[in-house]
């Protein structure tokens, strides 16, 4: 009886050790460190955009104000005028494309409808807007040494005309006035500015 009891006790201890080891081993194999699961890199959280620093837009926080130009759900009628812009780089003509400043939810006060170079200035009140603001809404570069991707350099200068007359100042400061025609050239020599006639529906 003593030998049998001892054997049973030993078998019981061995069984407990076996089961305990199996459970511990199974638990250990199911837990991995973050570095092991990502090839040595710590897991990163998805970046969140904090728009609290942006100016308050007129569309409930959906579209930001750009350089003082807001985006309204409806087109402005209190102040609605038009200017025209030509860009000529080494003699080649470039025009702002259609739908600059137009989003599915709103229209910026400075925008285009068709790719014919006409800038629509539509605001809830009469305000002074500049060509630099339009380029900011467009998302393109304009400075005294560059327009779009064309920069001033050896053999290349910038020439600006407003209503056919040379302009010597900062192109970003040009005020957008009704029926004004603006041409910016980058090239070796100034060219005769191209004439533009506003269609009757824009007068």
HELIX and SHEET records of a PDB file:
HELIX    1   1 UNK A    2  UNK A   29  1                                  28    
HELIX    2   2 UNK A   34  UNK A   37  1                                   4    
HELIX    3   3 UNK A  131  UNK A  138  1                                   8    
HELIX    4   4 UNK A  171  UNK A  173  5                                   3    
HELIX    5   5 UNK A  200  UNK A  202  5                                   3    
SHEET    1   A 2 UNK A  71  UNK A  72  0                                        
SHEET    2   A 2 UNK A 107  UNK A 108 -1                                        
SHEET    1   B 4 UNK A  92  UNK A  94  0                                        
SHEET    2   B 4 UNK A  79  UNK A  89 -1                                        
SHEET    3   B 4 UNK A 118  UNK A 123 -1                                        
SHEET    4   B 4 UNK A 110  UNK A 111 -1                                        
SHEET    1   C 5 UNK A  92  UNK A  94  0                                        
SHEET    2   C 5 UNK A  79  UNK A  89 -1                                        
SHEET    3   C 5 UNK A 180  UNK A 187  1                                        
SHEET    4   C 5 UNK A 157  UNK A 162 -1                                        
SHEET    5   C 5 UNK A 165  UNK A 167 -1                                        
SHEET    1   D 2 UNK A 146  UNK A 147  0                                        
SHEET    2   D 2 UNK A 150  UNK A 151 -1                                        
END                                                                             
